Structures are given as structure tokens and as C-alpha cells.
Amino acid sequence: MDFKTALFYIFSAILVIAALRVVTARNPVHAVLFLVRALFNASGLWLLLQAEFLAGALIVVDVGAVMVLFLFVVMM
């Protein structure tokens, strides 16, 4: 198994576990943090596909804007 394949399996496993924790978390703040972890791992998968712009856009748009907005609404 080469290095890229190992990274793919690691990112995929963490992504699936984080996505399951988003759905099963009782605390909404913990759900948001697990969603951020899932989005970072999805960005890592985009980087493995050599799509750097999509990985950066995923981080900036989803993690940077949507998660901050969601946390703001939850804290209200």
C-alpha cells in the first residue's frame, strides 16, 4: 500500500466517524465541532485528488462562514 492510499483510508475513516458523531451528538456545539472535523477531512480528500482550489474553498466557505454562523445562532 502506498502513502496516498493510506492517507485516503485514514481521511475516509475519520470522515465517516465524524459524520456519525455529528448526527449522534447531543450537544449542538459538539456537533458543530465534529462537523468542522468532517469538513477538514473532506478537504484532505480533495487535496489527495490534487484539487487545491476546491479544498481551500471548502475550508473558507464552509468552515469559515457557515460554521461561525451556526455557532453564533447556537450561542444566541
N, C-alpha and C positions, 0 to 999 in steps of 0.2 A: 504494500500500500504506500503510495507516495504522499507527500506532505499536503498537497491540495485536497486529496480525498479525505485525509484525516481531519483537516480543518472543516471540510464540508460536513462530516459526520458530527463533529463537536458543535459547530454552529447550529446544525439542524436539531440536535438533541436538546440543546439549551433553549432553542426557539420553541419547540413543542412543549417542553416543561414550563417555560414562562407563560406561554399562551394558556395552558391548562390552569396555571395559578392565577391568571387574570380572571378567569371565569369562576374559580372556586374561592377566591379571596373574599373574606367577609368585610374587611376594612377597605373602603374605597381608595385610600391613599396607598395602601399596599398594592392594590390592583393597578393603580397608575404606575407605580414603580416597576412592577412586573411587566407592564406594557412597554415601558421605556426600555427595559432589558430585552424584550422581544424585538422591538424595533431596531435596536443596535445590532442584534444578531442577524436580523434580516438585512441590515446594511452590510454586515460582514459577508453575507452570501452574495450580495450584489458586487462587492469588491472581488470575490472569487471569480465572478463572471467577467471581470475587467470592465465593469460599468461604473466608473468612479463618480460620474456626474449624478447618476440615479442614487447611488449610495449617499452622496453628500446632500442631495435634495431630500431624501428620506429623513436624514438626521435634522436638517434645518427646518423643514416644513412640519414634519410630524412631531418630532421630539421637542423642537424649539418653540413651536407655536401652539400646536394642538394640546400637547401635554401641559404646558403652562396655563393655557386657558381652562383645561379641565381641572387642574389643581386649584385654580382660582375659584371656579364655581363650587368645587367641593368644600373649600375653606369658607366660602360665604355661608 
